[in-house]
Amino acid sequence: MLTERCLTGRSVRACVRAAECAGDEGEGQFAMEDSIEVILQNYSGVFPTNRPHPIFSACTGALLTGLYGLWSLFTLPGFRKIPWRLKKTAVPYLPSSKDQTANVMKLLEGRSGRLADLGSGDGRLVFAASAAGFQSTGFEINSILVAYARSKACWTGVPSRQAVFVKKDFWKTDLSSYNNVTAFLVPGVMEVLGEKLLKELSDDALVIACRFPFPNWPQQSSAGFGLDQTFAYDISTVRSYLRSEAKPAVQ
């Protein structure tokens, strides 16, 4: 009777109580063993002990390995190339939005000459600048993105004199020949990048930062808002401002 009642859905606690009652009648030992056996049988479906199918485990492992490989293709090249003191601020590939690209082009209105895009990614900003008449160079250290941008330039018929994509580390490149520079990086590197640009660029150069402004640099103008906001800096104005800020400290 006890076994049948447990099979009909009684709880574990109820079965144990029934077994204890049966013990008062001299049948406790056998009733308890019978109850435990039935309980384990009923709850074996709730707590399955069988292992996952080996094919499922293999597919899951392959998927995770593939995702890690894809992530490393776009992230690790940039992590290896930046200066050691900036390792913690390495930025993965993040393409500019259409609005952000449009905002950059607004700030470039009325200008001409050579343009360097630092971390050009898939080349969308370089293509937009070259269409506006700039002699544009995209600096990118990810081989896949460089190959994609070059293929797109060839496919769309963009002349090489207007858009060039180089697999080169801009941190180790002299940028003095460019009078327009654009950068979409992260806040942690902007101060160091600013020091590099101040050393190398001429006074007539214009620098445009996407999303993250240069700290302590006076903005000439800006366009857009939020994540698509861009900031323009006139190098001559920045140098004059920083010199004026440094004079009181010297005195």
Secondary structure, 3 states (H helix, E strand, C coil): CHHHHHHCCCCHHHHHHHHHHHHHCCCHHHHHHHHHHHHHHHHCCCCCCCCCCHHHHHHHHHHHHHHHHHHHHHHHHHHHHCCHHHHHHCCCCCCCCHHHHHHHHHHCCCCCCEEEEECCCCCHHHHHHHHCCCEEEEEECCHHHHHHHHHHHHHHCCCCCCEEEEECCHHHCCCCCCCEEEECCCHHHHHHHHHHHHHHCCCCCEEEEECCCCCCCCCCEEECCHHHCEEEEEHHHHHHHHHHHHHHHHC
